Amino acid sequence: MTGGILVLGGGFSGFWAAMAARRMAGELTPVTLVSRDPVLQMRPRLYETRPETLGVDLRPLLTIAGIGFVTDEANGIETRSRRVGLASGRELSYERLVVATGSVLRRPAVPGARFAHSIDNQADAIAFDRRLAQIAQAIIAPTIAVVGAGFTGIELALELRDRLAAHGGDPEGLRIVMIDRAPVVGSELGAGPRGEIEAALAAARVELRLGAAITALAADHVAFADGAVLAAAAVVLTTGMAAADFTRHIPGEHDDLGRIVVDSGLRAPAAPGVFVAGDAAAADTGDGHLALQSCQHALQLGRFAGENAARDLLGMPLITYRQLRYVTHLDLGRWGAVSTNGWERAVRLTGQEAKALKRRINTEVIYPPGTASRAGLLAMSSTDPAEQRRP
């Protein structure tokens, strides 16, 4: 059943795709969102303490906007008949589809990787936090191994002392070891912010094991190719993301992260009627760079995909996805933060000034409004950043 515009995924891109589709289509067609649960997980914040609080119930906002909700998960598609199969065994039809199924942690292809913790989603982050609580109460001078020295790994490592203290543990007795196969920390962030990152890690006494090859993992140790073994009270993976499994059902070209390569209107070229958003899309931002699997790109990709799905259904011309401004805001724990501009990642702000900006983004900017009128909520789904003001 259903028909109309169907959106798969209740993350940042899926939520705003549904809102943008409703704004553009008005009452001319139903808009339905499908997700495992009605909670928008604040994934960019899952390195922080109290991960159980980092979710937003979407149902009140969907109701205000007149968007249907189905609690389920897509696990198959028939693009010719335009039907999506769900984990429950149900099928839903669509006239236009937005695939916003997000991304998942890329666990290393080594024995025991499945036993390590992660903060990839809210459930995993809560499980890791419970382990931190156990460590705080039961272990003297513990070691925590963070595997992956990228964006998430840096933020987590620099938050760990305060997180352990929040559970009553001794933050200064904690040994933190960050491991990566790259020769430098934050290799994907470039040289621009590296000095600030390295200074923050040094001040926090985070040990670095770089250029390291891991041969096996477990809940309590990391084994290396050189024969060394690091014992740890917890091992947590921050090893990057790949598109969620559903994208493999969409025909056409995929990139090395499993993302669907889309055209300028965010259409999947080999799947008529299918649009793609967020971490599932390999999309040119308009300047030759591919959108990253990040919140800032997911928000805008969702808005464009949702609007274009409605435009296509209504016989209107599509708009071209553009997101030319690229910034980064990296939390550096007690050290502060570092903010950069552009793909060259030129440092713009550091220290507590950058920290205040990062905090505002994490606690305000990326959140949907707590309460809003229908008109105010739908206005926030505009593809024009100047019109995305909070009501």
C-alpha positions in Angstrom: 0.0 0.0 0.0 1.0 3.6 0.6 2.1 5.1 -2.8 3.1 8.7 -3.1 6.5 9.6 -1.8 8.3 7.0 0.4 11.3 8.0 2.4 13.5 5.2 3.8 15.5 6.1 6.9 14.8 8.3 9.9 18.2 10.0 10.2 19.0 13.6 9.5 18.7 13.2 5.7 15.5 11.1 5.8 13.7 13.4 8.2 14.4 16.5 6.2 13.7 14.7 2.9 10.3 13.9 4.2 9.7 17.5 5.3 10.9 18.9 2.0 8.7 16.5 0.0 5.7 17.5 2.1 6.5 21.2 1.6 6.9 20.9 -2.1 4.0 18.5 -2.7 1.5 20.2 -0.4 -1.5 17.9 0.0 -1.3 16.5 -3.5 0.3 13.2 -2.5 1.0 11.2 0.7 4.5 11.3 2.2 5.6 8.4 4.4 8.8 7.8 6.4 10.0 4.3 7.2 12.5 3.7 10.0 13.3 1.1 12.6 12.2 3.5 15.3 10.9 7.0 15.4 14.0 8.5 17.1 16.5 10.7 15.4 19.8 9.6 16.9 22.1 12.6 17.4 25.0 10.6 16.0 27.5 13.5 15.9 27.2 13.7 19.7 27.6 10.0 20.6 31.2 10.6 21.8 29.7 12.6 24.6 28.5 11.5 28.1 24.9 10.4 28.6 24.3 8.9 25.2 20.9 7.7 26.3 19.7 11.3 26.1 20.9 11.9 22.6 17.8 11.1 20.6 14.8 13.1 19.4 11.3 11.6 19.1 10.2 12.5 15.6 6.5 11.5 15.8 5.2 14.8 17.1 6.9 16.7 14.3 5.8 14.2 11.6 2.3 14.5 12.8 2.4 18.3 12.7 3.7 18.1 9.1 1.2 15.5 8.0 3.8 12.8 7.3 3.0 9.1 7.8 5.3 6.9 9.8 6.0 3.2 9.5 8.0 1.4 12.1 10.0 -1.1 10.0 13.2 -1.5 8.0 13.5 -1.8 4.2 15.4 -5.0 3.1 14.6 -5.2 -0.6 13.2 -3.3 -3.6 11.6 -4.1 -7.0 12.4 -1.0 -9.0 10.2 -1.9 -12.0 7.0 -2.4 -10.0 8.1 0.3 -7.5 7.7 -1.7 -4.4 9.9 -1.9 -1.3 10.1 -5.0 0.9 10.2 -4.6 4.7 11.7 -6.8 7.4 8.3 -7.5 8.7 7.3 -9.1 5.4 5.1 -6.2 4.3 5.5 -4.4 1.0 5.0 -0.7 0.3 4.5 0.8 -3.1 5.8 4.2 -4.1 5.6 6.7 -6.9 8.9 8.3 -5.9 11.4 6.9 -3.4 14.1 8.6 -1.3 16.8 6.3 -0.1 18.3 7.8 3.1 19.4 4.6 4.8 22.5 6.1 6.2 25.8 4.4 7.0 27.3 1.9 9.4 30.7 1.4 11.1 33.3 -0.4 8.9 34.7 -2.9 11.4 38.2 -4.1 10.5 38.5 -7.3 8.6 40.4 -9.1 11.5 39.4 -11.8 13.9 37.4 -10.7 16.9 36.4 -7.3 15.5 32.8 -8.0 16.4 33.7 -8.1 20.1 34.9 -4.5 20.3 32.7 -1.6 21.3 31.6 1.2 19.1 29.7 4.5 19.3 28.3 4.1 15.8 24.7 4.3 16.9 22.8 5.1 20.1 22.5 1.5 21.3 26.2 0.8 20.8 27.1 4.1 22.5 24.9 3.3 25.5 26.5 -0.2 25.8 30.0 1.4 25.7 28.9 3.9 28.4 27.7 1.1 30.6 31.2 -0.5 30.2 32.7 2.8 31.2 30.6 2.8 34.4 31.9 -0.7 35.2 35.5 0.4 34.6 35.0 3.4 36.8 33.9 1.2 39.7 36.0 -1.9 39.4 39.3 -1.3 37.7 42.4 0.5 39.0 44.4 2.4 36.4 42.6 1.1 33.4 43.5 1.3 29.7 41.1 2.1 27.0 42.1 1.5 23.4 40.6 3.7 20.7 41.1 2.1 17.3 40.9 4.8 14.6 42.5 8.3 14.8 40.0 10.1 12.6 37.4 12.7 13.4 35.3 10.5 15.8 38.3 8.8 17.4 39.8 12.1 18.3 36.7 13.5 19.8 36.0 10.3 21.8 39.6 10.0 23.1 39.6 13.6 24.3 36.3 13.1 26.1 37.1 9.9 27.9 38.6 11.3 31.1 35.6 13.4 31.8 33.3 10.6 30.9 35.0 8.2 33.3 34.8 11.0 36.0 31.1 11.3 35.3 30.8 7.7 36.5 32.8 8.3 39.6 36.1 7.0 38.3 39.6 8.5 38.5 40.1 10.4 35.2 43.8 11.0 35.8 44.5 7.3 36.3 43.1 6.4 32.9 45.5 5.3 30.2 44.2 6.1 26.7 45.9 4.6 23.6 44.8 5.7 20.1 45.7 3.3 17.3 45.7 3.9 13.5 47.4 2.4 10.5 47.9 6.0 9.1 51.2 7.7 10.0 49.5 10.8 11.4 46.4 11.6 13.4 43.4 13.0 11.5 44.9 12.1 8.2 41.6 12.8 6.4 41.5 16.3 8.0 44.7 17.4 6.3 47.6 19.4 7.7 45.6 22.5 8.6 44.2 21.6 12.0 46.8 18.9 12.8 48.9 21.1 15.1 45.9 21.8 17.3 44.9 18.2 17.3 48.3 17.0 18.3 48.6 19.6 21.0 45.3 18.6 22.5 46.1 14.9 22.5 49.5 15.6 24.1 47.9 17.7 26.8 45.4 15.0 27.5 48.1 12.4 27.7 46.6 10.3 24.9 49.3 7.8 23.7 49.5 7.3 19.9 50.4 4.1 18.1 50.4 5.2 14.5 51.4 3.2 11.4 50.1 0.2 13.3 48.8 -3.0 11.7 46.2 -4.9 13.8 45.9 -8.6 13.3 43.2 -9.4 15.9 40.8 -7.7 18.3 38.9 -8.8 21.4 36.9 -7.1 24.1 40.0 -6.9 26.2 43.0 -6.6 23.9 44.5 -5.5 20.6 47.0 -7.7 18.8 49.5 -6.2 16.4 51.4 -7.5 13.4 54.7 -7.0 15.2 53.6 -9.5 17.8 52.8 -6.9 20.5 49.5 -7.2 22.4 47.8 -4.3 24.2 45.6 -5.4 27.1 42.7 -3.0 27.7 39.6 -2.7 29.9 37.7 -1.7 26.7 38.4 -1.6 23.0 36.3 0.8 21.0 36.3 1.1 17.2 36.1 4.5 15.4 37.2 3.1 12.1 35.1 5.0 9.6 31.8 4.4 7.9 30.3 2.8 4.7 26.8 3.0 3.3 24.3 0.8 5.0 23.5 -2.6 3.4 20.3 -1.5 1.7 22.1 0.5 -0.9 23.3 -2.7 -2.6 19.7 -3.3 -3.7 19.7 -0.2 -5.9 21.0 -0.8 -9.4 23.7 1.3 -11.0 27.2 2.5 -10.0 28.4 2.5 -6.4 31.6 4.0 -5.0 34.1 2.3 -2.8 32.0 3.1 0.3 28.9 1.4 -1.2 27.2 4.8 -1.8 25.0 5.2 -4.9 26.5 7.5 -7.5 23.8 10.0 -8.2 23.2 12.8 -10.8 23.0 16.5 -10.1 19.4 16.1 -9.1 20.3 13.3 -6.6 18.6 10.7 -8.8 19.9 7.1 -9.1 20.4 6.9 -12.9 19.6 3.2 -13.2 16.5 3.3 -10.9 13.7 5.5 -12.3 11.9 7.3 -9.6 14.6 6.8 -7.0 16.4 9.6 -5.3 19.2 9.3 -2.8 20.3 11.4 0.2 22.7 11.6 3.1 25.4 8.9 3.7 23.9 6.7 1.0 24.6 9.2 -1.8 27.9 9.8 -3.7 27.0 13.3 -4.8 29.1 16.2 -6.2 28.6 19.2 -3.9 28.9 21.5 -7.0 32.7 22.1 -7.0 34.0 18.7 -7.9 34.1 17.4 -4.3 32.0 14.5 -3.2 29.7 15.1 -0.2 31.1 13.5 3.0 29.3 11.1 5.3 28.7 13.9 7.7 25.8 15.7 9.4 26.3 18.9 7.5 26.0 17.3 4.1 23.2 14.9 5.2 21.0 17.7 6.2 21.2 19.5 2.9 21.2 16.4 0.8 17.9 15.3 2.4 16.3 18.7 1.7 17.3 18.5 -2.0 16.4 14.9 -2.5 12.9 15.3 -0.9 12.1 18.4 -2.9 13.3 16.9 -6.1 11.2 13.7 -5.5 8.1 15.9 -5.2 9.1 18.0 -8.2 9.6 14.9 -10.3 6.2 13.5 -9.3 4.5 16.8 -10.0 6.2 17.2 -13.4 8.2 20.2 -12.4 11.9 20.8 -13.3 14.5 19.5 -10.8 16.9 21.7 -8.9 20.6 21.0 -8.9 22.1 20.0 -5.6 24.7 22.5 -4.5 26.5 22.8 -1.1 29.6 24.9 -1.8 30.4 25.9 1.8 32.4 23.3 3.7 33.5 23.7 7.3 34.7 21.4 10.1 34.2 21.8 13.8 36.3 19.3 15.8 35.8 19.0 19.6 39.1 18.8 21.4 37.8 18.1 24.9 39.4 20.2 27.7 41.7 21.8 25.1 38.7 23.5 23.4 38.0 22.9 19.7 39.2 23.7 16.2 37.1 25.1 13.3 38.2 25.2 9.7 37.0 26.6 6.4 37.0 25.1 3.0 38.2 21.8 1.6 41.8 22.9 2.3 40.7 23.1 6.0 42.2 26.4 6.9 42.0 27.0 10.6 39.5 29.7 11.5 38.9 29.4 15.2 40.7 27.5 18.1 40.4 27.1 21.8 37.3 28.1 23.8 35.9 30.3 21.0 35.8 27.3 18.7 34.4 25.2 21.6 31.5 27.6 22.1 30.7 27.4 18.3 30.9 23.6 18.4 28.6 23.4 21.4 26.0 25.6 19.7 26.1 23.4 16.6 25.8 20.2 18.6 23.0 21.4 20.9 21.0 23.7 18.6 21.9 23.9 14.9 21.6 20.2 14.0 18.4 19.6 16.0 14.9 19.8 14.6 12.8 22.4 16.4 11.3 21.3 19.7 8.0 22.7 18.8 6.8 24.5 15.7 3.8 25.3 13.6 3.4 23.3 10.4 4.4 26.4 8.3 7.4 27.1 10.5 8.6 23.4 10.4 8.2 23.1 6.6 10.0 26.4 6.0 13.0 24.9 7.7 13.1 22.2 5.0 13.9 24.8 2.3 17.0 24.1 0.2 17.9 27.8 0.6 20.1 28.1 3.7 18.8 31.7 4.3 15.3 30.3 4.8 16.3 27.5 7.2 15.7 29.7 10.3 14.4 28.0 13.4 10.8 29.0 14.1 
